Amino acid sequence: MSSQVHEFSVEMTCEGCSGAAKRVLDKLGDKVSNVDIDLPNKKVTVTSVLSAEELTETLKKTGKEVTLIGSKSA
């Protein structure tokens, strides 16, 4: 399965919020190859073999509001 780049809007207000997002994504191990968090713009970009739906559910474990912005092939 090929990797895709998924961009999410995540309601993050501080370093703790962005850290929580990074931690839940890191738990996915080698299914995630890159995570880029843009705290000022409240965006999380994830390169992964997982679907956007699976990543959305993972990010929702932080308790933050999560919206998929879009996906494209890596």
N, CA, C, O and CB atoms as a CASP TS submission, in Angstrom:
PFRMAT TS
TARGET T0000
AUTHOR 0000-0000-0000
METHOD Language model
MODEL 1
PARENT N/A
ATOM      1  N   MET     1       0.852  -1.188   0.000  1.00  0.00           N
ATOM      2  CA  MET     1       0.000   0.000   0.000  1.00  0.00           C
ATOM      3  C   MET     1       0.890   1.242   0.000  1.00  0.00           C
ATOM      4  O   MET     1       1.875   1.300   0.736  1.00  0.00           O
ATOM      5  CB  MET     1      -0.965   0.004   1.233  1.00  0.00           C
ATOM      6  N   SER     2       0.553   2.213  -0.805  1.00  0.00           N
ATOM      7  CA  SER     2       1.402   3.393  -0.907  1.00  0.00           C
ATOM      8  C   SER     2       1.006   4.456   0.122  1.00  0.00           C
ATOM      9  O   SER     2      -0.142   4.539   0.559  1.00  0.00           O
ATOM     10  CB  SER     2       1.328   3.973  -2.318  1.00  0.00           C
ATOM     11  N   SER     3       1.988   5.248   0.481  1.00  0.00           N
ATOM     12  CA  SER     3       1.747   6.319   1.453  1.00  0.00           C
ATOM     13  C   SER     3       0.978   7.457   0.817  1.00  0.00           C
ATOM     14  O   SER     3       1.090   7.725  -0.380  1.00  0.00           O
ATOM     15  CB  SER     3       3.068   6.837   2.029  1.00  0.00           C
ATOM     16  N   GLN     4       0.192   8.120   1.653  1.00  0.00           N
ATOM     17  CA  GLN     4      -0.502   9.328   1.239  1.00  0.00           C
ATOM     18  C   GLN     4      -0.207  10.415   2.251  1.00  0.00           C
ATOM     19  O   GLN     4       0.125  10.146   3.405  1.00  0.00           O
ATOM     20  CB  GLN     4      -2.030   9.088   1.105  1.00  0.00           C
ATOM     21  N   VAL     5      -0.337  11.652   1.791  1.00  0.00           N
ATOM     22  CA  VAL     5      -0.161  12.802   2.674  1.00  0.00           C
ATOM     23  C   VAL     5      -1.554  13.334   2.993  1.00  0.00           C
ATOM     24  O   VAL     5      -2.318  13.702   2.100  1.00  0.00           O
ATOM     25  CB  VAL     5       0.753  13.916   2.015  1.00  0.00           C
ATOM     26  N   HIS     6      -1.866  13.366   4.287  1.00  0.00           N
ATOM     27  CA  HIS     6      -3.173  13.825   4.742  1.00  0.00           C
ATOM     28  C   HIS     6      -2.984  15.096   5.566  1.00  0.00           C
ATOM     29  O   HIS     6      -2.104  15.166   6.424  1.00  0.00           O
ATOM     30  CB  HIS     6      -3.901  12.720   5.574  1.00  0.00           C
ATOM     31  N   GLU     7      -3.808  16.086   5.297  1.00  0.00           N
ATOM     32  CA  GLU     7      -3.728  17.350   6.036  1.00  0.00           C
ATOM     33  C   GLU     7      -5.004  17.521   6.856  1.00  0.00           C
ATOM     34  O   GLU     7      -6.116  17.403   6.340  1.00  0.00           O
ATOM     35  CB  GLU     7      -3.522  18.565   5.065  1.00  0.00           C
ATOM     36  N   PHE     8      -4.816  17.800   8.141  1.00  0.00           N
ATOM     37  CA  PHE     8      -5.939  17.939   9.059  1.00  0.00           C
ATOM     38  C   PHE     8      -5.915  19.297   9.736  1.00  0.00           C
ATOM     39  O   PHE     8      -4.854  19.872   9.979  1.00  0.00           O
ATOM     40  CB  PHE     8      -5.919  16.828  10.104  1.00  0.00           C
ATOM     41  N   SER     9      -7.100  19.795  10.035  1.00  0.00           N
ATOM     42  CA  SER     9      -7.247  20.960  10.894  1.00  0.00           C
ATOM     43  C   SER     9      -7.549  20.390  12.278  1.00  0.00           C
ATOM     44  O   SER     9      -8.524  19.659  12.455  1.00  0.00           O
ATOM     45  CB  SER     9      -8.393  21.963  10.379  1.00  0.00           C
ATOM     46  N   VAL    10      -6.701  20.732  13.267  1.00  0.00           N
ATOM     47  CA  VAL    10      -6.879  20.222  14.626  1.00  0.00           C
ATOM     48  C   VAL    10      -6.931  21.413  15.569  1.00  0.00           C
ATOM     49  O   VAL    10      -6.065  22.285  15.516  1.00  0.00           O
ATOM     50  CB  VAL    10      -5.730  19.232  15.028  1.00  0.00           C
ATOM     51  N   GLU    11      -7.935  21.456  16.427  1.00  0.00           N
ATOM     52  CA  GLU    11      -8.137  22.584  17.343  1.00  0.00           C
ATOM     53  C   GLU    11      -7.076  22.552  18.448  1.00  0.00           C
ATOM     54  O   GLU    11      -7.340  22.107  19.564  1.00  0.00           O
ATOM     55  CB  GLU    11      -9.570  22.546  17.959  1.00  0.00           C
ATOM     56  N   MET    12      -5.872  23.031  18.117  1.00  0.00           N
ATOM     57  CA  MET    12      -4.749  23.050  19.062  1.00  0.00           C
ATOM     58  C   MET    12      -4.503  24.486  19.507  1.00  0.00           C
ATOM     59  O   MET    12      -4.495  25.407  18.690  1.00  0.00           O
ATOM     60  CB  MET    12      -3.459  22.441  18.420  1.00  0.00           C
ATOM     61  N   THR    13      -4.300  24.669  20.816  1.00  0.00           N
ATOM     62  CA  THR    13      -4.086  26.017  21.331  1.00  0.00           C
ATOM     63  C   THR    13      -2.722  26.193  21.995  1.00  0.00           C
ATOM     64  O   THR    13      -2.323  27.316  22.303  1.00  0.00           O
ATOM     65  CB  THR    13      -5.170  26.360  22.314  1.00  0.00           C
ATOM     66  N   CYS    14      -2.003  25.088  22.218  1.00  0.00           N
ATOM     67  CA  CYS    14      -0.725  25.205  22.929  1.00  0.00           C
ATOM     68  C   CYS    14       0.202  24.052  22.565  1.00  0.00           C
ATOM     69  O   CYS    14      -0.176  23.145  21.824  1.00  0.00           O
ATOM     70  CB  CYS    14      -0.954  25.239  24.452  1.00  0.00           C
ATOM     71  N   GLU    15       1.422  24.100  23.097  1.00  0.00           N
ATOM     72  CA  GLU    15       2.401  23.033  22.858  1.00  0.00           C
ATOM     73  C   GLU    15       1.903  21.692  23.388  1.00  0.00           C
ATOM     74  O   GLU    15       2.203  20.645  22.814  1.00  0.00           O
ATOM     75  CB  GLU    15       3.742  23.385  23.511  1.00  0.00           C
ATOM     76  N   GLY    16       1.143  21.724  24.482  1.00  0.00           N
ATOM     77  CA  GLY    16       0.592  20.484  25.035  1.00  0.00           C
ATOM     78  C   GLY    16      -0.343  19.809  24.050  1.00  0.00           C
ATOM     79  O   GLY    16      -0.333  18.587  23.906  1.00  0.00           O
ATOM     80  N   CYS    17      -1.161  20.624  23.365  1.00  0.00           N
ATOM     81  CA  CYS    17      -2.093  20.101  22.361  1.00  0.00           C
ATOM     82  C   CYS    17      -1.330  19.464  21.198  1.00  0.00           C
ATOM     83  O   CYS    17      -1.650  18.357  20.766  1.00  0.00           O
ATOM     84  CB  CYS    17      -3.017  21.227  21.840  1.00  0.00           C
ATOM     85  N   SER    18      -0.334  20.164  20.707  1.00  0.00           N
ATOM     86  CA  SER    18       0.429  19.639  19.573  1.00  0.00           C
ATOM     87  C   SER    18       1.212  18.399  20.000  1.00  0.00           C
ATOM     88  O   SER    18       1.375  17.465  19.215  1.00  0.00           O
ATOM     89  CB  SER    18       1.389  20.717  19.010  1.00  0.00           C
ATOM     90  N   GLY    19       1.694  18.390  21.239  1.00  0.00           N
ATOM     91  CA  GLY    19       2.406  17.222  21.757  1.00  0.00           C
ATOM     92  C   GLY    19       1.503  16.010  21.842  1.00  0.00           C
ATOM     93  O   GLY    19       1.928  14.892  21.549  1.00  0.00           O
ATOM     94  N   ALA    20       0.252  16.223  22.245  1.00  0.00           N
ATOM     95  CA  ALA    20      -0.712  15.125  22.330  1.00  0.00           C
ATOM     96  C   ALA    20      -0.974  14.542  20.945  1.00  0.00           C
ATOM     97  O   ALA    20      -1.041  13.323  20.786  1.00  0.00           O
ATOM     98  CB  ALA    20      -2.034  15.606  22.967  1.00  0.00           C
ATOM     99  N   ALA    21      -1.120  15.402  19.952  1.00  0.00           N
ATOM    100  CA  ALA    21      -1.344  14.936  18.578  1.00  0.00           C
ATOM    101  C   ALA    21      -0.149  14.106  18.106  1.00  0.00           C
ATOM    102  O   ALA    21      -0.325  13.048  17.501  1.00  0.00           O
ATOM    103  CB  ALA    21      -1.581  16.138  17.619  1.00  0.00           C
ATOM    104  N   LYS    22       1.055  14.583  18.380  1.00  0.00           N
ATOM    105  CA  LYS    22       2.274  13.867  17.969  1.00  0.00           C
ATOM    106  C   LYS    22       2.353  12.504  18.670  1.00  0.00           C
ATOM    107  O   LYS    22       2.698  11.500  18.047  1.00  0.00           O
ATOM    108  CB  LYS    22       3.544  14.714  18.293  1.00  0.00           C
ATOM    109  N   ARG    23       2.031  12.476  19.966  1.00  0.00           N
ATOM    110  CA  ARG    23       2.106  11.225  20.729  1.00  0.00           C
ATOM    111  C   ARG    23       1.152  10.160  20.190  1.00  0.00           C
ATOM    112  O   ARG    23       1.556   9.009  20.020  1.00  0.00           O
ATOM    113  CB  ARG    23       1.798  11.491  22.197  1.00  0.00           C
ATOM    114  N   VAL    24      -0.111  10.520  19.915  1.00  0.00           N
ATOM    115  CA  VAL    24      -1.059   9.499  19.433  1.00  0.00           C
ATOM    116  C   VAL    24      -0.656   8.994  18.050  1.00  0.00           C
ATOM    117  O   VAL    24      -0.848   7.819  17.738  1.00  0.00           O
ATOM    118  CB  VAL    24      -2.497  10.070  19.389  1.00  0.00           C
ATOM    119  N   LEU    25      -0.098   9.877  17.221  1.00  0.00           N
ATOM    120  CA  LEU    25       0.344   9.450  15.887  1.00  0.00           C
ATOM    121  C   LEU    25       1.606   8.597  15.977  1.00  0.00           C
ATOM    122  O   LEU    25       1.770   7.654  15.202  1.00  0.00           O
ATOM    123  CB  LEU    25       0.598  10.673  14.987  1.00  0.00           C
ATOM    124  N   ASP    26       2.504   8.918  16.918  1.00  0.00           N
ATOM    125  CA  ASP    26       3.730   8.126  17.092  1.00  0.00           C
ATOM    126  C   ASP    26       3.415   6.693  17.502  1.00  0.00           C
ATOM    127  O   ASP    26       4.179   5.779  17.191  1.00  0.00           O
ATOM    128  CB  ASP    26       4.640   8.776  18.139  1.00  0.00           C
ATOM    129  N   LYS    27       2.302   6.488  18.195  1.00  0.00           N
ATOM    130  CA  LYS    27       1.912   5.144  18.635  1.00  0.00           C
ATOM    131  C   LYS    27       1.552   4.240  17.467  1.00  0.00           C
ATOM    132  O   LYS    27       1.481   3.021  17.629  1.00  0.00           O
ATOM    133  CB  LYS    27       0.738   5.227  19.593  1.00  0.00           C
ATOM    134  N   LEU    28       1.324   4.821  16.287  1.00  0.00           N
ATOM    135  CA  LEU    28       0.994   4.025  15.102  1.00  0.00           C
ATOM    136  C   LEU    28       2.240   3.391  14.485  1.00  0.00           C
ATOM    137  O   LEU    28       2.139   2.606  13.542  1.00  0.00           O
ATOM    138  CB  LEU    28       0.284   4.895  14.063  1.00  0.00           C
ATOM    139  N   GLY    29       3.408   3.731  15.015  1.00  0.00           N
ATOM    140  CA  GLY    29       4.665   3.102  14.589  1.00  0.00           C
ATOM    141  C   GLY    29       5.007   3.351  13.134  1.00  0.00           C
ATOM    142  O   GLY    29       4.920   4.474  12.637  1.00  0.00           O
ATOM    143  N   ASP    30       5.403   2.262  12.453  1.00  0.00           N
ATOM    144  CA  ASP    30       5.891   2.400  11.080  1.00  0.00           C
ATOM    145  C   ASP    30       4.787   2.625  10.057  1.00  0.00           C
ATOM    146  O   ASP    30       5.067   2.731   8.863  1.00  0.00           O
ATOM    147  CB  ASP    30       6.669   1.182  10.701  1.00  0.00           C
ATOM    148  N   LYS    31       3.537   2.700  10.502  1.00  0.00           N
ATOM    149  CA  LYS    31       2.437   3.020   9.575  1.00  0.00           C
ATOM    150  C   LYS    31       2.403   4.514   9.263  1.00  0.00           C
ATOM    151  O   LYS    31       1.724   4.953   8.335  1.00  0.00           O
ATOM    152  CB  LYS    31       1.080   2.576  10.168  1.00  0.00           C
ATOM    153  N   VAL    32       3.153   5.291  10.060  1.00  0.00           N
ATOM    154  CA  VAL    32       3.258   6.742   9.857  1.00  0.00           C
ATOM    155  C   VAL    32       4.724   7.057   9.589  1.00  0.00           C
ATOM    156  O   VAL    32       5.584   6.753  10.416  1.00  0.00           O
ATOM    157  CB  VAL    32       2.714   7.554  11.106  1.00  0.00           C
ATOM    158  N   SER    33       5.016   7.665   8.440  1.00  0.00           N
ATOM    159  CA  SER    33       6.411   7.952   8.113  1.00  0.00           C
ATOM    160  C   SER    33       6.813   9.391   8.405  1.00  0.00           C
ATOM    161  O   SER    33       8.001   9.687   8.526  1.00  0.00           O
ATOM    162  CB  SER    33       6.663   7.650   6.667  1.00  0.00           C
ATOM    163  N   ASN    34       5.821  10.306   8.522  1.00  0.00           N
ATOM    164  CA  ASN    34       6.159  11.695   8.822  1.00  0.00           C
ATOM    165  C   ASN    34       4.963  12.408   9.437  1.00  0.00           C
ATOM    166  O   ASN    34       3.819  12.206   9.031  1.00  0.00           O
ATOM    167  CB  ASN    34       6.625  12.429   7.552  1.00  0.00           C
ATOM    168  N   VAL    35       5.259  13.255  10.436  1.00  0.00           N
ATOM    169  CA  VAL    35       4.232  14.090  11.061  1.00  0.00           C
ATOM    170  C   VAL    35       4.780  15.508  11.118  1.00  0.00           C
ATOM    171  O   VAL    35       5.866  15.737  11.648  1.00  0.00           O
ATOM    172  CB  VAL    35       3.840  13.565  12.500  1.00  0.00           C
ATOM    173  N   ASP    36       4.031  16.455  10.573  1.00  0.00           N
ATOM    174  CA  ASP    36       4.427  17.863  10.627  1.00  0.00           C
ATOM    175  C   ASP    36       3.291  18.635  11.286  1.00  0.00           C
ATOM    176  O   ASP    36       2.158  18.635  10.805  1.00  0.00           O
ATOM    177  CB  ASP    36       4.750  18.433   9.191  1.00  0.00           C
ATOM    178  N   ILE    37       3.618  19.295  12.399  1.00  0.00           N
ATOM    179  CA  ILE    37       2.597  20.036  13.134  1.00  0.00           C
ATOM    180  C   ILE    37       2.856  21.531  13.007  1.00  0.00           C
ATOM    181  O   ILE    37       3.936  22.021  13.337  1.00  0.00           O
ATOM    182  CB  ILE    37       2.571  19.614  14.621  1.00  0.00           C
ATOM    183  N   ASP    38       1.846  22.242  12.524  1.00  0.00           N
ATOM    184  CA  ASP    38       1.901  23.693  12.353  1.00  0.00           C
ATOM    185  C   ASP    38       0.934  24.287  13.389  1.00  0.00           C
ATOM    186  O   ASP    38      -0.241  24.509  13.100  1.00  0.00           O
ATOM    187  CB  ASP    38       1.519  24.133  10.861  1.00  0.00           C
ATOM    188  N   LEU    39       1.451  24.538  14.596  1.00  0.00           N
ATOM    189  CA  LEU    39       0.606  25.000  15.698  1.00  0.00           C
ATOM    190  C   LEU    39      -0.064  26.347  15.424  1.00  0.00           C
ATOM    191  O   LEU    39      -1.262  26.475  15.677  1.00  0.00           O
ATOM    192  CB  LEU    39       1.427  25.100  16.957  1.00  0.00           C
ATOM    193  N   PRO    40       0.654  27.363  14.916  1.00  0.00           N
ATOM    194  CA  PRO    40      -0.004  28.656  14.681  1.00  0.00           C
ATOM    195  C   PRO    40      -1.214  28.559  13.743  1.00  0.00           C
ATOM    196  O   PRO    40      -2.202  29.271  13.923  1.00  0.00           O
ATOM    197  CB  PRO    40       0.996  29.638  14.105  1.00  0.00           C
ATOM    198  N   ASN    41      -1.130  27.676  12.742  1.00  0.00           N
ATOM    199  CA  ASN    41      -2.225  27.520  11.779  1.00  0.00           C
ATOM    200  C   ASN    41      -3.144  26.348  12.114  1.00  0.00           C
ATOM    201  O   ASN    41      -4.092  26.064  11.382  1.00  0.00           O
ATOM    202  CB  ASN    41      -1.662  27.335  10.387  1.00  0.00           C
ATOM    203  N   LYS    42      -2.857  25.669  13.228  1.00  0.00           N
ATOM    204  CA  LYS    42      -3.676  24.543  13.708  1.00  0.00           C
ATOM    205  C   LYS    42      -3.812  23.452  12.649  1.00  0.00           C
ATOM    206  O   LYS    42      -4.902  22.932  12.413  1.00  0.00           O
ATOM    207  CB  LYS    42      -5.068  25.036  14.123  1.00  0.00           C
ATOM    208  N   LYS    43      -2.672  23.110  12.006  1.00  0.00           N
ATOM    209  CA  LYS    43      -2.685  22.088  10.968  1.00  0.00           C
ATOM    210  C   LYS    43      -1.720  20.963  11.320  1.00  0.00           C
ATOM    211  O   LYS    43      -0.633  21.196  11.848  1.00  0.00           O
ATOM    212  CB  LYS    43      -2.324  22.696   9.605  1.00  0.00           C
ATOM    213  N   VAL    44      -2.141  19.738  11.016  1.00  0.00           N
ATOM    214  CA  VAL    44      -1.292  18.561  11.188  1.00  0.00           C
ATOM    215  C   VAL    44      -1.238  17.864   9.835  1.00  0.00           C
ATOM    216  O   VAL    44      -2.273  17.532   9.256  1.00  0.00           O
ATOM    217  CB  VAL    44      -1.837  17.595  12.324  1.00  0.00           C
ATOM    218  N   THR    45      -0.019  17.642   9.333  1.00  0.00           N
ATOM    219  CA  THR    45       0.175  16.945   8.069  1.00  0.00           C
ATOM    220  C   THR    45       0.827  15.602   8.375  1.00  0.00           C
ATOM    221  O   THR    45       1.867  15.543   9.030  1.00  0.00           O
ATOM    222  CB  THR    45       1.045  17.789   7.073  1.00  0.00           C
ATOM    223  N   VAL    46       0.209  14.529   7.898  1.00  0.00           N
ATOM    224  CA  VAL    46       0.669  13.178   8.212  1.00  0.00           C
ATOM    225  C   VAL    46       0.909  12.411   6.921  1.00  0.00           C
ATOM    226  O   VAL    46       0.040  12.369   6.050  1.00  0.00           O
ATOM    227  CB  VAL    46      -0.355  12.436   9.106  1.00  0.00           C
ATOM    228  N   THR    47       2.099  11.796   6.793  1.00  0.00           N
ATOM    229  CA  THR    47       2.385  10.891   5.686  1.00  0.00           C
ATOM    230  C   THR    47       2.251   9.481   6.241  1.00  0.00           C
ATOM    231  O   THR    47       2.963   9.103   7.171  1.00  0.00           O
ATOM    232  CB  THR    47       3.823  11.145   5.061  1.00  0.00           C
ATOM    233  N   SER    48       1.323   8.696   5.662  1.00  0.00           N
ATOM    234  CA  SER    48       1.013   7.394   6.243  1.00  0.00           C
ATOM    235  C   SER    48       0.402   6.464   5.210  1.00  0.00           C
ATOM    236  O   SER    48      -0.124   6.905   4.188  1.00  0.00           O
ATOM    237  CB  SER    48       0.068   7.552   7.426  1.00  0.00           C
ATOM    238  N   VAL    49       0.482   5.149   5.496  1.00  0.00           N
ATOM    239  CA  VAL    49      -0.208   4.155   4.673  1.00  0.00           C
ATOM    240  C   VAL    49      -1.648   3.978   5.156  1.00  0.00           C
ATOM    241  O   VAL    49      -2.444   3.314   4.493  1.00  0.00           O
ATOM    242  CB  VAL    49       0.543   2.802   4.707  1.00  0.00           C
ATOM    243  N   LEU    50      -1.986   4.564   6.300  1.00  0.00           N
ATOM    244  CA  LEU    50      -3.346   4.462   6.840  1.00  0.00           C
ATOM    245  C   LEU    50      -4.289   5.411   6.113  1.00  0.00           C
ATOM    246  O   LEU    50      -3.858   6.395   5.511  1.00  0.00           O
ATOM    247  CB  LEU    50      -3.353   4.763   8.348  1.00  0.00           C
ATOM    248  N   SER    51      -5.577   5.103   6.177  1.00  0.00           N
ATOM    249  CA  SER    51      -6.583   5.950   5.524  1.00  0.00           C
ATOM    250  C   SER    51      -6.793   7.232   6.318  1.00  0.00           C
ATOM    251  O   SER    51      -6.435   7.316   7.493  1.00  0.00           O
ATOM    252  CB  SER    51      -7.920   5.192   5.371  1.00  0.00           C
ATOM    253  N   ALA    52      -7.373   8.218   5.666  1.00  0.00           N
ATOM    254  CA  ALA    52      -7.700   9.486   6.327  1.00  0.00           C
ATOM    255  C   ALA    52      -8.650   9.240   7.498  1.00  0.00           C
ATOM    256  O   ALA    52      -8.549   9.897   8.534  1.00  0.00           O
ATOM    257  CB  ALA    52      -8.333  10.483   5.320  1.00  0.00           C
ATOM    258  N   GLU    53      -9.577   8.286   7.328  1.00  0.00           N
ATOM    259  CA  GLU    53     -10.544   7.985   8.388  1.00  0.00           C
ATOM    260  C   GLU    53      -9.841   7.425   9.625  1.00  0.00           C
ATOM    261  O   GLU    53     -10.148   7.815  10.752  1.00  0.00           O
ATOM    262  CB  GLU    53     -11.602   6.984   7.881  1.00  0.00           C
ATOM    263  N   GLU    54      -8.890   6.503   9.405  1.00  0.00           N
ATOM    264  CA  GLU    54      -8.146   5.919  10.529  1.00  0.00           C
ATOM    265  C   GLU    54      -7.333   6.986  11.254  1.00  0.00           C
ATOM    266  O   GLU    54      -7.269   6.992  12.484  1.00  0.00           O
ATOM    267  CB  GLU    54      -7.216   4.791  10.036  1.00  0.00           C
ATOM    268  N   LEU    55      -6.723   7.876  10.506  1.00  0.00           N
ATOM    269  CA  LEU    55      -5.924   8.941  11.118  1.00  0.00           C
ATOM    270  C   LEU    55      -6.810   9.943  11.845  1.00  0.00           C
ATOM    271  O   LEU    55      -6.433  10.455  12.899  1.00  0.00           O
ATOM    272  CB  LEU    55      -5.084   9.658  10.056  1.00  0.00           C
ATOM    273  N   THR    56      -7.986  10.227  11.289  1.00  0.00           N
ATOM    274  CA  THR    56      -8.929  11.134  11.952  1.00  0.00           C
ATOM    275  C   THR    56      -9.326  10.563  13.308  1.00  0.00           C
ATOM    276  O   THR    56      -9.324  11.276  14.311  1.00  0.00           O
ATOM    277  CB  THR    56     -10.187  11.366  11.073  1.00  0.00           C
ATOM    278  N   GLU    57      -9.667   9.270  13.338  1.00  0.00           N
ATOM    279  CA  GLU    57     -10.060   8.624  14.601  1.00  0.00           C
ATOM    280  C   GLU    57      -8.907   8.652  15.604  1.00  0.00           C
ATOM    281  O   GLU    57      -9.126   8.852  16.798  1.00  0.00           O
ATOM    282  CB  GLU    57     -10.508   7.165  14.348  1.00  0.00           C
ATOM    283  N   THR    58      -7.694   8.453  15.122  1.00  0.00           N
ATOM    284  CA  THR    58      -6.522   8.495  16.008  1.00  0.00           C
ATOM    285  C   THR    58      -6.350   9.892  16.589  1.00  0.00           C
ATOM    286  O   THR    58      -6.139  10.042  17.792  1.00  0.00           O
ATOM    287  CB  THR    58      -5.243   8.071  15.247  1.00  0.00           C
ATOM    288  N   LEU    59      -6.436  10.910  15.747  1.00  0.00           N
ATOM    289  CA  LEU    59      -6.273  12.291  16.226  1.00  0.00           C
ATOM    290  C   LEU    59      -7.391  12.692  17.184  1.00  0.00           C
ATOM    291  O   LEU    59      -7.170  13.497  18.088  1.00  0.00           O
ATOM    292  CB  LEU    59      -6.235  13.263  15.043  1.00  0.00           C
ATOM    293  N   LYS    60      -8.585  12.141  16.996  1.00  0.00           N
ATOM    294  CA  LYS    60      -9.706  12.475  17.882  1.00  0.00           C
ATOM    295  C   LYS    60      -9.479  11.966  19.304  1.00  0.00           C
ATOM    296  O   LYS    60     -10.124  12.436  20.242  1.00  0.00           O
ATOM    297  CB  LYS    60     -11.005  11.893  17.328  1.00  0.00           C
ATOM    298  N   LYS    61      -8.557  11.000  19.470  1.00  0.00           N
ATOM    299  CA  LYS    61      -8.236  10.489  20.805  1.00  0.00           C
ATOM    300  C   LYS    61      -7.622  11.572  21.689  1.00  0.00           C
ATOM    301  O   LYS    61      -7.555  11.415  22.908  1.00  0.00           O
ATOM    302  CB  LYS    61      -7.279   9.301  20.700  1.00  0.00           C
ATOM    303  N   THR    62      -7.177  12.667  21.083  1.00  0.00           N
ATOM    304  CA  THR    62      -6.630  13.780  21.860  1.00  0.00           C
ATOM    305  C   THR    62      -7.734  14.592  22.511  1.00  0.00           C
ATOM    306  O   THR    62      -7.463  15.414  23.386  1.00  0.00           O
ATOM    307  CB  THR    62      -5.777  14.681  20.974  1.00  0.00           C
ATOM    308  N   GLY    63      -8.972  14.373  22.097  1.00  0.00           N
ATOM    309  CA  GLY    63     -10.086  15.151  22.624  1.00  0.00           C
ATOM    310  C   GLY    63     -10.301  16.464  21.886  1.00  0.00           C
ATOM    311  O   GLY    63     -11.164  17.261  22.256  1.00  0.00           O
ATOM    312  N   LYS    64      -9.515  16.682  20.846  1.00  0.00           N
ATOM    313  CA  LYS    64      -9.612  17.922  20.059  1.00  0.00           C
ATOM    314  C   LYS    64     -10.526  17.713  18.857  1.00  0.00           C
ATOM    315  O   LYS    64     -10.730  16.588  18.401  1.00  0.00           O
ATOM    316  CB  LYS    64      -8.209  18.389  19.590  1.00  0.00           C
ATOM    317  N   GLU    65     -11.068  18.811  18.358  1.00  0.00           N
ATOM    318  CA  GLU    65     -11.875  18.755  17.140  1.00  0.00           C
ATOM    319  C   GLU    65     -10.934  18.573  15.953  1.00  0.00           C
ATOM    320  O   GLU    65      -9.946  19.295  15.819  1.00  0.00           O
ATOM    321  CB  GLU    65     -12.751  20.048  16.973  1.00  0.00           C
ATOM    322  N   VAL    66     -11.248  17.602  15.091  1.00  0.00           N
ATOM    323  CA  VAL    66     -10.387  17.255  13.959  1.00  0.00           C
ATOM    324  C   VAL    66     -11.206  17.290  12.677  1.00  0.00           C
ATOM    325  O   VAL    66     -12.299  16.726  12.618  1.00  0.00           O
ATOM    326  CB  VAL    66      -9.737  15.854  14.157  1.00  0.00           C
ATOM    327  N   THR    67     -10.678  17.955  11.648  1.00  0.00           N
ATOM    328  CA  THR    67     -11.326  18.007  10.338  1.00  0.00           C
ATOM    329  C   THR    67     -10.291  17.694   9.265  1.00  0.00           C
ATOM    330  O   THR    67      -9.199  18.263   9.271  1.00  0.00           O
ATOM    331  CB  THR    67     -11.982  19.400  10.088  1.00  0.00           C
ATOM    332  N   LEU    68     -10.623  16.805   8.357  1.00  0.00           N
ATOM    333  CA  LEU    68      -9.734  16.497   7.239  1.00  0.00           C
ATOM    334  C   LEU    68      -9.793  17.634   6.237  1.00  0.00           C
ATOM    335  O   LEU    68     -10.872  18.005   5.773  1.00  0.00           O
ATOM    336  CB  LEU    68     -10.117  15.149   6.568  1.00  0.00           C
ATOM    337  N   ILE    69      -8.632  18.189   5.899  1.00  0.00           N
ATOM    338  CA  ILE    69      -8.561  19.251   4.890  1.00  0.00           C
ATOM    339  C   ILE    69      -8.460  18.614   3.504  1.00  0.00           C
ATOM    340  O   ILE    69      -9.152  19.017   2.569  1.00  0.00           O
ATOM    341  CB  ILE    69      -7.342  20.201   5.156  1.00  0.00           C
ATOM    342  N   GLY    70      -7.576  17.603   3.387  1.00  0.00           N
ATOM    343  CA  GLY    70      -7.413  16.933   2.099  1.00  0.00           C
ATOM    344  C   GLY    70      -6.310  15.892   2.128  1.00  0.00           C
ATOM    345  O   GLY    70      -5.522  15.828   3.071  1.00  0.00           O
ATOM    346  N   SER    71      -6.265  15.077   1.079  1.00  0.00           N
ATOM    347  CA  SER    71      -5.268  14.021   0.961  1.00  0.00           C
ATOM    348  C   SER    71      -4.717  14.013  -0.454  1.00  0.00           C
ATOM    349  O   SER    71      -5.400  14.389  -1.406  1.00  0.00           O
ATOM    350  CB  SER    71      -5.871  12.641   1.324  1.00  0.00           C
ATOM    351  N   LYS    72      -3.457  13.573  -0.577  1.00  0.00           N
ATOM    352  CA  LYS    72      -2.842  13.414  -1.904  1.00  0.00           C
ATOM    353  C   LYS    72      -1.791  12.322  -1.823  1.00  0.00           C
ATOM    354  O   LYS    72      -1.341  11.973  -0.732  1.00  0.00           O
ATOM    355  CB  LYS    72      -2.209  14.756  -2.407  1.00  0.00           C
ATOM    356  N   SER    73      -1.401  11.786  -2.956  1.00  0.00           N
ATOM    357  CA  SER    73      -0.365  10.749  -2.981  1.00  0.00           C
ATOM    358  C   SER    73       0.970  11.340  -2.576  1.00  0.00           C
ATOM    359  O   SER    73       1.298  12.480  -2.907  1.00  0.00           O
ATOM    360  CB  SER    73      -0.263  10.104  -4.377  1.00  0.00           C
ATOM    361  N   ALA    74       1.737  10.531  -1.848  1.00  0.00           N
ATOM    362  CA  ALA    74       3.045  11.006  -1.370  1.00  0.00           C
ATOM    363  C   ALA    74       4.068  10.949  -2.492  1.00  0.00           C
ATOM    364  O   ALA    74       5.228  11.307  -2.289  1.00  0.00           O
ATOM    365  CB  ALA    74       3.531  10.166  -0.165  1.00  0.00           C
TER
END
